[in-house]
Amino acid sequence: KLLCECPPRGIREELSNHSPRSLAVGHCHPDIVKAAHEQNQLLNTNSRYLHDNLVDYAERLSKTLPEKLCIFYFLNSGSEANDLALRLARQYTKHEDVIVLDHAYHGHLTSLIDISPYKFRNLEGQKEWVHVAPVPDTYRGLYREDHEDSVTAYANEVKNIIEQAHKRGRKIAAFFAESLPSVGGQIIPPAGYFQKVAEHVHKAGGVFIADEIQVGFGRVGKHFWAFQLQGEDFVPDIVTMGKPIGNGHPLACVATTKEIAEAFAATGVEYFNTFGGNPVSCAIGLAVLDVIEKEHLQAHATEVGNFLMKLLKEQKIKHPIIGDVRGSGLFIGVDLIKDQAERTPATAEAEHLITRLKEEYILLSTDGPGRNVLKFKPPMCFNKEDAKFVVDTIDKLLTDIEKECLSQEKTSTCST
Ligand SMILES: Cc1ncc(COP(=O)(O)O)c(C=O)c1O
């Protein structure tokens, strides 16, 4: 019955093309719907009872990760995963403090609002156990593309934070970052930055937690996990997964090392989660991995992402409001600026553009502290035709905006 109610393929594809990033392989994918339906007809139960799906799924996920990340905990949301990652880090290190990147968002639980500058800056502020490091943004950050060694410079910022924390008698449990800071402005940290940060953090007795909730599962094209863009020599101590993992079904995961899991288990307090890792969720997780493989979505992300980047870079030459186009696979940011010299965020213009795009039935949002970075993170079935359609529409709208600006007196929204 469920399958019959699925929209016909044409409509499904249309929906897929406009669905949010958590629907990684597209709305109502028949394989995912079928996997959920079949398992629902058989059995669903809590994870206190062993089920092959859970073991099979952990095994399949482990094949995508470096060997040392071999223990898996299943949960229902990205927030739950990050909260557990925090507990694991603290239990293992016996330290409390966390270093995060500026403007990060890691989830809606109390513990995660505390480590999300994007949220806590508008609430009660920064807790004494939280330390904020600058975003390794080589376009508008502290150290830019012309810096001779931005990797070391940004990593040294973390080193300084650790030294300052130690002077106050504080101890670092974790460095917690998205592998590609999304809310922070679709940033691609320079390769080698994580390795250097991990070195400083490990020396301080802390662990490295990579939040792959937005950026994992083949989206970056070249690799299955975004942290792998840093180089083969980098392996986080904990990886958290969510959003695309279940293609819209509430599922999340924490992967970690044996040592960290053993320290967690040593408390004698078992990890139990009623719905996390239930047989239906795991059937869906397995089906998502199958679809990514069967439909070659990782290679597709590279091909379509490169094509989209090329089109967007052509727009950069044409429209001076586009200051930077950066990305990997189907994770792309377009940084809109008011002026080349200062790279002042074109916040109002970005807002205006996404509103006009919505009128053309294209949903795009903005990110970054200046809310001026157009965020491209479509479902991975997004194709070249879609890319062309979106970029042509952006071109048309930017041309209209420029014409309006020329014909009007300069106003605050027409300053480019
Ligand atoms: C990077 C990142 N981490 C964690 C979360 C929290 O995930 P959830 O909303 O599934 O709890 C989000 C959600 O937007 C996110 O973007």
The ligand as an SDF file (V2000), in Angstrom:
LIG
                    3D

 16 16  0  0  0  0  0  0  0  0999 V2000
   26.0380   20.1990   12.1720 C   0  0  0  0  0  0  0  0  0  0  0  0
   24.8400   19.7520   12.9370 C   0  0  0  0  0  0  0  0  0  0  0  0
   25.0010   19.0140   14.0430 N   0  0  0  0  0  0  0  0  0  0  0  0
   23.9530   18.5850   14.7590 C   0  0  0  0  0  0  0  0  0  0  0  0
   22.6510   18.8860   14.3880 C   0  0  0  0  0  0  0  0  0  0  0  0
   21.4880   18.3960   15.2080 C   0  0  0  0  0  0  0  0  0  0  0  0
   20.8120   17.3780   14.5460 O   0  0  0  0  0  0  0  0  0  0  0  0
   19.2570   17.0980   14.8390 P   0  0  0  0  0  0  0  0  0  0  0  0
   18.4840   18.2810   14.3700 O   0  0  0  0  0  0  0  0  0  0  0  0
   18.9870   15.8310   14.0680 O   0  0  0  0  0  0  0  0  0  0  0  0
   19.1230   16.8770   16.2980 O   0  0  0  0  0  0  0  0  0  0  0  0
   22.4350   19.6600   13.2490 C   0  0  0  0  0  0  0  0  0  0  0  0
   21.0720   20.0300   12.8360 C   0  0  0  0  0  0  0  0  0  0  0  0
   20.8200   20.9450   12.0700 O   0  0  0  0  0  0  0  0  0  0  0  0
   23.5600   20.1090   12.4960 C   0  0  0  0  0  0  0  0  0  0  0  0
   23.4100   20.8550   11.3980 O   0  0  0  0  0  0  0  0  0  0  0  0
  1  2  1  0
  2  3  1  0
  2 15  2  0
  3  4  2  0
  4  5  1  0
  5  6  1  0
  5 12  2  0
  6  7  1  0
  7  8  1  0
  8  9  2  0
  8 10  1  0
  8 11  1  0
 12 13  1  0
 12 15  1  0
 13 14  2  0
 15 16  1  0
M  END
$$$$
